[in-house]
Amino acid sequence: MCLGIPGEIIEIIEDRPDLAKVAVSGVKRTINIGLLDDEPPVPGDWILIHVGFALSKIDEEEAKAAMDFLESIGKAYEDELAALQESRIE
């Protein structure tokens, strides 16, 4: 099962505006935000992430609801978090 997981933008990489540092359940990673060109995120924004790419912007309420759901399904969420931890976009 492939899931989108919510993350909060911590920082936009200055010399690479298509990349941002995000925090997801205590995991911090650089992800690609290039698919969000129409409405680029800024620090503090929440996004939906899949395998290292931001798919869409979401609000904090949606992010919390998604995290509550993901935590309730157990293994699939753990697998998605493991995939995020292994991803390296630089």
Secondary structure by P-SEA (a helix, b strand, c coil): cbbbbbbbbcccccccccbbbbbcccbbbbbbccccccccccccbbbbbccccccccccaaaaaaaaaaaaaacaaaaaaaaaaaacccc
